[in-house]
Structure formats: structure tokens, C-alpha cells
Amino acid sequence: MRNWRWGLIGIVFLSFVIRTEAWKFSKAQHEHTERISGSAGDVLEDDPVGRLKVFVYELPSKYNKKILQKDPRCLTHMFAAEIYMHRFLLSSPVRTLNPEEADWFYTPVYTTCDLTPNGLPLPFKSPRMMRSAIQLISSNWPYWNRTEGADHFFIVPHDFGACFHYQEEKAIERGILPLLQRATLVQTFGQRNHVCLKDGSITIPPYAPPQKMQAHLIPPNTPRSIFVYFRGLFYDVGNDPEGGYYARGARASVWENFKDNPLFDISTEHPTTYYEDMQRAIFCLCPLGWAPWSPRLVEAVIFGCIPVIIADDIVLPFADAIPWEEIGVFVAEKDVPKLDTILTSIPTEVILRKQRLLANPSMKQAMLFPQPPQSRDAFHQILNGLARKLPHDRSTFLKPGEKILNWTAGPVGDLKPW
């Protein structure tokens, strides 16, 4: 019975491959890409220039440039958006040197650029660094005090955003840094009904090096001969020795159920052909880890591999600009044992449509932070998100003498000078 079942699935898989190759041949012949329908296409084509003005605070280099000089690895890790957004804004046409005409104020603090030897960011100093920066801007400029940060935005690309801790339980216990309660947060972390996702946050993709991915592109008519692809941890033994807590058990379930399934090319090994393999795959698994997202989400979109999103309640990047329901497949964490049945049951025409949408250059562009910037890229999607929040509501501006934020709230350690 088992062999018969695999044989049937193999036939279905072969059908997918043949039909996908046929579509690619047609695509190569006609250079056709499908325009995203509805508001998603319109949003991707928005131009934020002329719709908002941003004032960039000039901070001492100890808050940004010197931190980067100490560890240049920060330029390539998944939280590097805080660095590239700063560089982008310095030369962006939306920047104003006159704070009186600014719609938004930006404070460039590189809070994730404190890396372990293994390259993992340790945000233990981040709250003190952020508090110090806010004390500085509130003492030297009048604009923070008018609103207590309600017309300010901050890039906080940690696993759990402005909760500033890499362990979820500790992050939840800490909560969002009290001084950022009124500000708009631009963050990679997004999970519905979670204390570390602030109302009104702009959820962005993690940073994936555009030049590196560009260097691994293969001919677009290469057959997609891999049905399901994944490379990464299934068990984080170092941080979760008991097993089962990491990724809420979803990754462990993938391994236990499909390690011997010939349709699933899954492993902990990270080959040099990783990017090429994604371009040969139909489906790429994007399961949660310690946080709901990972750079795989970006990589899958860039390489036209249908993302299989396994992360309950995830809030995806630029959800108002990218039609995730149309390009991806969502699988509940509890349904991981049924992944083979779910994926082999998707009609061929649905797969082909998802592949056509993923082939849209605007879709890929919206997920990247290229240098130099390009039209409709992730930088511009962030600006569009800020522009859509304008004009500010009257409640943004405080009455004379009014105070809302508590400067002494939070853990005692956060109050130490930085």
C-alpha cells in the first residue's frame, strides 16, 4: 500500500513538472508576466515622492557608524534594514533639512549591530541605546516633545521588534520599550495579537543581500524538478534541549513525517547550490523558527518558488502591497503531518497562476533593499506605508504640559546610562 501511494504521488509530481516546464517554455517564447490584480498592483506602483517629507536627526556616530565600523558583518545579516534605510533616507528626495515642514522624524540607531562570534544579534544593550538616543533628540530638538514620538518612526528589526529580547517569553515579559509606545515601528516581527507587534507598525521583510542572490540566478527555463525544498534547523538543541518548543514543534513535525518522503528534499545541510536549488523547486517551505518569519520568505519570492507558509497568525511584510494569499500556500501548524496531501492536491492551474504572479518583477522588487535604491523596492514600500498614515490625527499633538509616556517604566536595567 505504501509503495502504491508513493507511486501515485510520483505520477502527480511528474505531471506538475511537465506542465510547469511547458508553461516556462511558453513564458520564454512570449515573455509574459501577469500583472497583479486589484489594489495590490496599484500599491506596488505608488510613488511616495511628493506625498511626505522626512527629517533625519543627526546623531553622534556612536549610535550608528561607529557601531558598524566595529562589526561590518551587520551589513549582511537579516536585520540590516536599519542600516540601509538610514543610508537611503540621507539621499532620498523625501528628506527635508527643514524640520518645521517634516511629516515624519527618523532617529538612526543601529540597535541590532551587536553580534556574537556566530553572527547572532544580542539586543541586551538596545533598550539603553534607544533611550539614550531619545533623550538626546528630546533635549536638543523640540519635535519629540510636541508629540512624545507620535510623528516619529524607528527601525526595530529584531526577532521580537521593540521588545528587545531574542527569547519570546522574555520579550513578552518586557513588552515594547515604553518610550516607543507612541512612535510608529518599522519591524520585521509580525504576529497577530502579540504584545511585541504594535498597532500601526509597518511590517517589512528581513534583509536578504540582493547582489548575492543576483549572482546565483540560473536560466529561467530550467525545469523545476524538486517538488518541496527546505534547508535549515528542525531542532534547535542548543537553545531547546528538550525539543518540541522550537518552532512550536512545526519543524520537528516536518522532519519526522517527511524525512523519507521522496517528494521532500529537506535537510539541515546548507549546500553551496542553495539558491540554485530553490529555483529548481516548485514549493519552498517557510516554517516559523523562534520568530514567525525568516529570510526564506524573501528568497522564495525572488526565486519564483511558491512559499509554503507555516506560521499561525503571521503578519506578512507589506501585506497591503503583496497578495500573499495568491502567491503562497498557508498551512496551519497542526496540519504539518498532512503537507504531502495538501500540496499534491493543489490543482495545476492554481500552481501555474502562482508562478506567473511570482514572475512579476514588481513582486520581487518590493521584497528587496537594493543599493542603489530602485523604484517600488522595499524602501519605497516603507515610505508608502508612512505616507498612508498622513495627515496626522489631531491626537498626535499634545496639549501644552501634557505627558503620556512614563520615562521610568520598564526593567531597572534599562534605566542605566548607555
N, C-alpha and C positions, 0 to 999 in steps of 0.2 A: 504493500500500500504506500509506504514511504517513497520508494523509487518511482512509483506511478505518479505520485503527487509532484515530485521534483521534475519528472519528465514533462508533465503538463505545464508547470510553471516555466520550464525551459522553452517550450513552444511559444508561450505568451511573450516571454522575454525576446525571443528571436523575432517575433512579429514586430515588437516595438523597435528593435534595432533596424530592421529592414525598412519600416515605414519612416523612421527618423532619418535614415540615410537618403531615402527618396525625397523627403522634404528638403534636406540640405542641398541636394543636387538642384532641386527647383530654385532654392534660395540663391545658390551660386549663379544660376542662369539669369535670374531676374533681379537680383539684389533687392529683394523685397523685405521690408521690416514693417511690422504692424504698429500703427500709431495707437498709443494708449487712449482708450475711450473715456469720455466723461471728464470730470473735474481734475482727475489725476494728470491728464495730459496738459491741461491748462496751467496747473500749478507748476509743473516742471518747466514750463516755458515762461514763467513770470520773470521780470527783470526788476530787482529790488532798487536799482539806482533811481534816485529821484523820489523815492517813497519813504525814505528815512535818513537821518543823519546820526552818526555815532561819534562820540568824543572818547578818545583813548587816553586814560590817565598815564602820565609819565612817572613811573615808579623807579626807585633806585634799583640798580641791576641785580642786587642780592635777591630780589623777588622773582627774577626770570633768567636773564642772560648768564649770570654767574652760576646759577644752578645748572644750566645746560652745559656750560663750559666744563663743569666738574664731571659730568657724565653724558657724553654725546649719544649714548645708547637711547636716550629719551626721544631722539628724533625718529626712531623706527619702531618703538613699542606701540601697543594698541591704544594707548591713551595720549598719543602725540597731538591730537587735535587741539589741545590747549596751546601748543607752541605754534602750530601752523595758522590757527585762527588769529593769533596775535600778529604774526607776520603779514597775513593777508590784510588785516584791518589797517595796518600802518600805511599801506599804499592803495587802499581801496577808495574809489570815488565816493563812497558813502561817508568817509571820515570827514569830520569837521574839526578845525582847530579853534573854533569859537564855541565854547561850552554853552553859551547862552542860547544857541539855536539848536542844540542837540536834542534828539528824541530819546537816545539811549546813551548810557555811560558804561564803559568797559574797563575793568581792572585786570591787567595781565599778570596773573600769579601762576607759576608752574608748580602746582601742588602735588603732581604725581611723579615728579622727576627726582625721586629719592629711591634708588633701585638697589636691590640685593645683588650679590655676585651672580645669581641666576637670572637677573633681569626683572624680578618681580617688584612692583612698586610697594613701598611701605608708607602708608599715609598717616603715620603717627604724629608727624610734625605739621601736617596740613592744617588742622584747626588753628594752631597758634600762628602759623604763617598767614592764614586768611584773616584772622582777627587783627593781626598787626597791619596788614595792608588796608583794611577798612578803617582802622584808627588813623592811619596816615592820610587817606583821602578825605575823611570826615574832618580832620584838623586843618588841612591845607586848602580845601576847596569847599564851597558852600552847598554843593549839589546833593551830596548824600543826605545831609541833614534836612533838606526840604521834603524828602520822601522816605527817609530811612531805607533807601535802596530799592524802592519800588520801580524806579526807572533805570535801574542798573541790571546788567546781566553778567553772569560768571560762567566760565567753562569749568565744569567739575566732572571729568570723565572717569572717575573711579568705578570700581565694581558696584558700589552702592552709593554713588553720587556724593552729595554733600553730607552724608552721614559719616564719611571719612573713616571707614574701617573696612578691612578686607574680609572679615568674618561676619556673616549675615546676622547672627544673634547679637553680636556686639554692636553692629551698625544700627540695628533696630533699637537696641537699648539706648544708644547715643542720640538717635534722631538727627534730623537736619540741623546743621550748625545754627543756633538761634539768630545770629546776625544776618543770616541769609533767608530768613523766613519771608521777607517781603520782596526779595530780588527774583528775577527770572533766571532759572538754572538751565544751562545747556549741558545735557548729560547723556552718557551712553546708557546708563541704567534705566530700564523701564519695565515695571511690573505693576499691573493694576492693584489698587487697594493696598499698597505697600508704603510704609512710613517714609521710605527713602526716595519716593517719587513725589515731587511737589506738584500741586495743581498748577497748570500753566507752564510746566517745563517743556523745553524743546528737546525731543529725544533724537539723538544723532547716531550714525553708525560708528563703530570703532575704527581706528585708523588702520589702514592696510596700505603698504607702500605701493603707489601707482606704478613707479618705474620698474620695480621688481616684478610685478605681475605682467606688465607690458613685455618684459624680456622673456617671458615664458609662454607667450601666445603661440599656438600651433595653427596650421591651416584650418579655416572654418568648416571645410567639408570633411574633416576627419570623422570617421564613424564613432558614434557613442556606443562602445561595446561593453561598458560597465553599467550594470543596472543600478546598484546602490553603492555609494562610496563614502567612507569615513576613515579619518586618521586622527587619533587623539586618545586621551585617557578614558578608561572605562571605570577604573577605581583609583582614587587619589589616596593611596595607602599612607603617604607621609602625613597628610592632614586629617585623614578619616580612617584610622586603622581598623575600626570595626567593619567598615564597608556599609553601603546602603544609604548613608546620609549624603554623600557627594552626589550631586545632580539629582537629588531626591530619589536615587535608585534607578533613574531612567537609563543612564549609560550602561550600568551593570546589566540591566534587562536586555539591552541591545546585544551585548556580548553573549550572555547566557543563552539567548534564544536563537541567535543567528551566526554565531562564530563558525558553524559548519555548513551554513546555507550557501550554496554556490552562487546565488544571486547577489550576495552581500560581500563586497570587497572591503572588509573592515579590519583594522589592525592598530596597535599602539605605535608601530614604527612610522617614522615620518620620512618617506623617501625623497630623493632629490627630484623625482618626477612628480611631486605632489600636485603642483599647479597643472601640469600636463594631464595628469590622471583625472582631475576634476573636469577638464574639457572633454574627456572621453566618457564621462558618466552622464546618465540620464537624471538620476536623483542623487543629491548630496545631503547627508544627514546633518542637521544643525540642532543638536540637542543642547539643553542647558548644561552648565557646569556648576561652578559656585554661584555664578550670576546667570540670568536667563539667556544672555547673548554671548557671541564670540565672533572673532573675525571671519569665521567660516561663512557667516551670513553674507558678508560683503564679497568674499571670494566666489561663492556660488553664483551670485548675481553677475559678477564680472565675467565669469567663465561660462555663463549660459546653462548652468547645472541647476535643475529645479530644486530649490531649497525645501527640505522636509523639516519643518519647524516643530520641535518637540520641547515646549516650554509653556506650561499652563499660565494664562494671564499675562503673557508677554506684551509689552507695548513696543511696537517696532519703530525703527527710525523713519522720520518723515512720513508718518502713516497717512497724512493728508495729501502727500505728493506721489507716493508709490503704492500701486494697487496690490498689496501683499496677498490678498485673498485670490487674486487672479494669477499671480506668478508662482505662488508657493503651494505647498501641501501642509496642512496643520494636522498634527496627530497628538491626541491627548496623552499625557504621561502614562496613564493607566492602560492605554491601548498599545503600548510598545510591543507586547508579545504578538500582536496581530499585524505588525508592519508589513510582512510579506503579502498577506491577503489584501490589505488596504492599497498597497502600491500596485500590485498586479491587477487590481480591479478598476483602476482608473482608465477610462476609455482613451483610445489612441488619439482621437481628435482633441481631447482635453489636453493631453500631453503636448501635442503639436502647437496648440494655441499658447500654452505657457511658454514654450520655447520661442515662438515668434515674438511674444511680448518681451522676453528676456533679451532678444536680439536687438531691441530698440536701443540705440546709443544713449539716448537721454536717460534711460533707466540706469545704465551703468554709471553715467556721469554723476548722477545725483548721489551716488554712494561713495565718491572719492574726494580726497583733498589734494588735488594735483598742484604741483609747483612748476611753472606759474599757474595761477588760477585760470579756470576756463568757464565759459558760460554754462549756467544751470548745474554747476557742481555742488558739492556739499556745503561749501562756504556760502554760496548764494541761496541754498535752501534754508540755511540758518537765518540769513538776512530776511528771507521771505517770511519765516516764522515770526521774527521780530516786527516786521512791517505789518503783519496781520493783527498784531496786538495794539496798533495805533488807531485813533488817538488814545492817549492815556485817559482813563476814567478820572473823574474829579477826586475820587477817594485816594488816588495815587499821592496827592499832595497834602501834607499835614497842615493843621492849623498852627498858628504861632504858639510855641511852647509845648505842642503835643508830642508825646512819646509813646511808641508802641513796643519797640524791641527792648528786651532785657539784656543788657551788656554783661551781666554777671551770671546768666543762666548757663547750664551745661556743666560737664565734668570740671573739677577743680584744676586738673592738669592743663586744660585748655586756656586757663587764665594766666598762665606763666608767660612772661615776655618771650618773644621769638627774636 
